[in-house]
């Protein structure tokens, strides 16, 4: 009876072990599935010519467009300076 019980426990333990490869494919990336996050689809910098007599002749801005993960709506953001390396196309960011 003890051998039968021990065999049953070993059999159950072996059947419940998980395979790392199959379980990792079921894990979703929280950044790509979070509805407060999105992927940058466009990014670029532009200059604005300032008025004559201004201490700087031009001011640089960076705009980037984020495609929301859930709604697929695009939202445009603008930051000061040339920051295209900070906001490259393909990068995931969250609000």
C-alpha positions as CSV (number, residue, x, y, z in Angstrom):
1,X,0.0,0.0,0.0
2,X,2.9,2.4,0.9
3,X,4.6,1.7,-2.5
4,X,1.4,2.4,-4.3
5,X,0.9,5.7,-2.5
6,X,4.5,6.7,-3.1
7,X,4.3,5.8,-6.8
8,X,1.1,7.8,-7.1
9,X,2.7,10.9,-5.5
10,X,5.8,10.6,-7.7
11,X,3.6,10.3,-10.8
12,X,1.5,13.3,-9.9
13,X,4.6,15.4,-9.1
14,X,6.2,14.5,-12.5
15,X,3.0,15.3,-14.4
16,X,2.7,18.7,-12.8
17,X,6.1,19.9,-13.6
18,X,6.1,22.7,-16.1
19,X,8.2,23.1,-19.2
20,X,10.0,26.5,-19.2
21,X,9.8,27.0,-22.9
22,X,6.1,26.5,-23.2
23,X,5.2,28.6,-20.2
24,X,7.4,31.5,-21.3
25,X,5.5,31.7,-24.6
26,X,2.2,32.3,-22.7
27,X,3.7,35.3,-20.8
28,X,2.6,38.6,-22.2
29,X,4.7,41.8,-22.1
30,X,3.0,44.3,-19.8
31,X,4.3,47.2,-21.8
32,X,2.8,46.0,-25.1
33,X,-0.5,45.1,-23.6
34,X,-1.0,48.0,-21.1
35,X,-3.7,50.4,-22.4
36,X,-1.7,53.4,-20.9
37,X,1.2,52.6,-23.2
38,X,2.0,52.7,-26.9
39,X,4.6,52.6,-29.6
40,X,6.2,55.6,-31.2
41,X,5.3,55.5,-34.9
42,X,6.7,58.9,-36.0
43,X,9.4,61.1,-34.5
44,X,11.1,64.2,-35.8
45,X,12.7,67.5,-34.9
46,X,12.0,71.0,-36.3
47,X,13.3,74.5,-35.8
48,X,11.2,77.6,-35.2
49,X,12.8,80.9,-36.3
50,X,12.6,83.4,-33.5
51,X,11.9,87.1,-33.8
52,X,14.7,89.5,-34.7
53,X,16.5,90.6,-31.5
54,X,15.9,87.3,-29.7
55,X,18.9,85.9,-27.8
56,X,18.7,82.8,-29.9
57,X,17.9,82.8,-33.6
58,X,16.0,79.5,-33.6
59,X,14.3,77.1,-31.1
60,X,14.3,73.4,-31.7
61,X,11.4,71.1,-30.8
62,X,10.8,67.3,-31.2
63,X,7.4,65.9,-32.0
64,X,6.5,62.2,-31.8
65,X,3.4,60.3,-32.4
66,X,2.3,57.4,-30.1
67,X,0.0,54.6,-31.3
68,X,-2.0,53.4,-28.3
69,X,-1.8,49.6,-27.6
70,X,-5.6,49.2,-27.0
71,X,-7.4,51.9,-28.9
72,X,-5.0,52.2,-31.9
73,X,-5.5,56.0,-31.6
74,X,-2.5,58.2,-32.4
75,X,-1.5,61.0,-30.0
76,X,1.1,63.6,-30.8
77,X,3.5,64.9,-28.2
78,X,6.0,67.8,-28.3
79,X,9.1,68.4,-26.2
80,X,11.8,71.1,-26.3
81,X,15.1,70.4,-28.0
82,X,16.2,67.8,-30.5
83,X,15.3,64.6,-28.6
84,X,14.8,62.2,-31.5
85,X,17.3,59.8,-30.0
86,X,15.3,59.8,-26.7
87,X,12.0,59.2,-28.6
88,X,13.0,56.9,-31.5
89,X,10.4,55.1,-33.8
90,X,9.5,51.7,-32.4
91,X,10.1,52.6,-28.7
92,X,7.3,51.7,-26.3
93,X,6.4,54.4,-23.8
94,X,3.7,54.8,-21.1
95,X,1.8,57.8,-19.9
